[in-house]
Amino acid sequence: MTELPHAATVRPLLLVDDDATFLRVLARALGSRGFEIITATSFDEARTLTRRHQPRYCVLDLKLGEDNGLRLIPELHALVPDLRVLLLTGYASIATAVEAIKRGAHDYLAKPVDADAVVRALLDGDNDADDYDPPDAPEQPLALRRLEWEHIQRVLTECDGNISETARRLGMHRRTLQRKLSKHPVRERPERDD
């Protein structure tokens, strides 16, 4: 089990999410685990609080209203270079995870997530790139709908979140793309023994 640093060494943790209920619940859970919690619901508020408090940790939501949390990661690192950023999202995809790491996130978790998983992600894994051990490839091929979701997410990331440009590159109508994006990602179904 991961232990929290001694209370005297714990620096503030910035939580950035536009869902007030989720923010309140996670703040309470992480506060009870020894973190000093600072909350923000927007890019501007996150920047201001980062300058003021110089947090050691940040838990950042991918979707902040119309904004994309990926864009905020480099800005937060410019303000606090040693900031450990954990990106959370309800719309997990391989492309988004890769882009988050490229932009400076230290880890990436899909919602729903519990506070213990957040603590582990924030405090563990100070490995250098040389120590990186990529996850094993899945034994079963991905379902066609999941592959489509992954491809859409990759193109959306390449287009910096621009829906119109993504739709153009994918050759689909903008409304069709918006409808696909409003759905949660396709989950893999476990094999059934019949």
C-alpha positions in Angstrom: 0.0 0.0 0.0 1.2 3.5 -0.8 1.9 5.7 2.2 1.3 9.4 2.2 4.3 11.6 2.9 4.7 13.0 6.4 2.1 15.7 7.0 4.9 18.4 7.3 6.1 17.5 3.7 2.6 17.3 2.0 2.1 20.1 -0.5 -1.3 21.2 -1.8 -3.2 19.1 -4.3 -5.1 21.0 -7.0 -8.4 19.4 -8.2 -9.7 20.7 -11.5 -13.1 19.6 -12.6 -16.3 21.4 -13.7 -18.6 18.7 -12.0 -19.3 20.3 -8.6 -20.5 17.0 -7.0 -17.6 14.9 -8.2 -15.2 17.7 -7.2 -16.7 17.9 -3.7 -16.7 14.1 -3.2 -13.1 13.6 -4.4 -11.9 16.6 -2.4 -13.4 15.2 0.8 -11.9 11.7 0.1 -8.4 13.0 -0.8 -8.5 15.4 2.1 -9.1 12.5 4.5 -6.0 10.9 3.0 -3.8 13.7 4.1 -3.8 16.1 1.1 -4.4 19.8 1.4 -7.1 20.3 -1.2 -7.5 23.3 -3.5 -10.4 23.2 -6.0 -10.8 24.9 -9.4 -13.7 24.6 -11.9 -12.1 26.4 -14.9 -8.8 27.0 -16.7 -8.4 30.5 -15.4 -9.1 29.5 -11.8 -6.6 26.6 -12.1 -3.9 28.9 -13.4 -4.5 31.5 -10.6 -4.5 28.8 -7.9 -1.4 27.1 -9.3 0.5 30.4 -9.2 -0.7 31.2 -5.7 -0.3 27.8 -4.0 2.5 26.1 -6.1 0.8 22.6 -5.6 2.9 19.4 -5.8 0.0 17.4 -7.3 -2.9 18.1 -9.7 -5.9 16.0 -10.6 -7.3 17.4 -13.8 -10.4 16.4 -15.7 -10.1 16.0 -19.5 -13.3 17.9 -20.3 -13.8 21.2 -18.6 -17.0 22.6 -20.3 -15.9 23.5 -23.8 -12.2 23.3 -22.9 -9.9 20.3 -23.1 -7.8 19.6 -20.1 -4.9 18.4 -22.3 -4.2 22.0 -23.2 -3.9 23.0 -19.6 -1.1 20.5 -18.7 1.8 22.4 -20.3 0.6 25.7 -18.8 0.5 24.2 -15.3 4.0 22.7 -15.8 5.3 26.1 -16.9 4.0 27.5 -13.6 5.2 24.5 -11.4 7.8 22.4 -13.3 7.8 19.5 -10.8 3.9 19.3 -10.7 2.6 15.7 -10.9 -0.5 15.8 -13.1 -3.1 13.0 -13.1 -5.6 13.3 -15.9 -9.1 11.9 -15.3 -11.7 11.2 -18.0 -15.0 9.6 -18.5 -14.1 9.2 -22.2 -11.0 7.0 -22.0 -9.1 6.2 -25.2 -5.5 5.1 -26.1 -5.0 8.2 -28.2 -6.0 10.6 -25.3 -3.8 8.7 -22.9 -0.8 8.9 -25.2 -1.4 12.6 -25.8 -1.8 13.3 -22.0 1.6 11.7 -21.3 3.2 13.5 -24.2 2.0 16.8 -22.8 3.4 16.1 -19.3 0.7 14.1 -17.4 2.3 11.6 -15.1 -0.7 9.2 -15.2 -4.2 8.9 -16.7 -7.2 7.2 -15.2 -10.7 6.6 -16.5 -13.7 7.6 -14.5 -15.3 6.3 -12.4 -12.3 6.2 -10.1 -11.9 5.8 -6.4 -9.7 7.9 -4.2 -7.3 5.1 -3.4 -6.5 4.7 -7.1 -5.9 8.5 -7.4 -3.5 8.4 -4.4 -1.6 5.5 -5.9 -1.3 7.2 -9.3 -0.1 10.4 -7.7 2.4 8.9 -5.3 3.7 5.9 -7.2 5.5 5.6 -10.5 8.3 8.1 -10.3 10.0 5.9 -12.9 12.3 7.4 -15.5 11.5 6.7 -19.2 14.2 4.0 -19.1 12.2 2.1 -16.6 8.9 2.3 -18.6 7.4 -1.1 -19.1 4.6 -0.9 -21.7 1.4 -2.7 -20.9 0.9 -6.1 -22.5 -1.2 -6.1 -25.7 -4.7 -7.5 -25.2 -5.0 -11.1 -26.2 -8.4 -10.6 -27.9 -8.6 -8.1 -30.8 -10.6 -5.0 -30.0 -14.3 -4.9 -31.1 -15.0 -2.9 -34.2 -17.0 -0.2 -32.3 -14.1 0.2 -29.8 -11.6 0.6 -32.7 -13.9 3.3 -34.2 -13.9 5.1 -30.8 -10.1 4.9 -30.6 -9.7 6.2 -34.1 -12.1 9.1 -33.5 -10.3 10.0 -30.3 -6.9 9.9 -32.1 -8.1 12.2 -34.9 -9.8 14.5 -32.4 -6.5 14.8 -30.4 -4.6 15.5 -33.6 -7.1 18.3 -34.3 -6.6 19.8 -30.8 -10.3 19.1 -30.0 -11.7 20.9 -33.0 -15.0 19.1 -33.8 -15.4 20.6 -37.3 -11.9 19.7 -38.4 -12.1 16.2 -36.9 -15.4 15.6 -38.8 -13.9 16.8 -42.0 -10.9 14.5 -41.7 -13.1 11.6 -40.8 -15.4 12.3 -43.7 -18.5 12.5 -41.5 -21.1 15.1 -40.7 -20.3 17.3 -37.7 -23.6 16.3 -36.0 -22.9 12.6 -36.5 -19.5 13.1 -34.8 -21.0 15.0 -31.9 -23.5 12.2 -31.4 -20.7 9.6 -31.3 -18.7 11.7 -28.9 -21.6 12.2 -26.5 -21.8 8.5 -25.9 -19.4 6.9 -23.5 -16.7 4.7 -25.0 -17.6 1.2 -25.9 -16.6 -1.2 -23.2 -15.2 -4.6 -23.9 -17.6 -7.4 -23.0 -16.1 -10.3 -21.1 -16.3 -13.6 -22.9 -19.2 -15.7 -21.9 -18.9 -19.4 -21.4 -21.9 -21.0 -23.1 
